Amino acid sequence: MPGMGGNEMTGTGTVKDNDLEWTVTVNGQNGPMTMTFKAKVDGDKMSGTRQTGDRPASDWTAVRKPK
């Protein structure tokens, strides 16, 4: 599927109860870059970490948009 900047992107993932984990690889002009996301769903919120290559992990949070 097309990813960032129109580059090809592939991924796989798992869901177990409220825990999610997925890995995405983007083929960019500097070669493939792999990102691994881990998250926990809590009601209308989801938060976790993103690991990109050998860089330090970063935290992220998402909130469902109200209807």
Phi, psi and omega in degrees: 000153179290138179244210181303133178065016180081002179285150180296139182223136176233158180196162175218160180195171179223153175229128175222112185056240180262008181256132179237147172213132178213152180236135180234134175243125179250130177267101181257185182292342176259016180100185183289144176232125182253132177238133177245126180249138172232137185211159173231132178267133178224094182065240180267012180239153175219132179216157181179208182233158174232127177247125179241112180055228180262013178285158176299147178293150176235147179274151176212159179218142175229145180233133179298135178292131179299147179284000000 
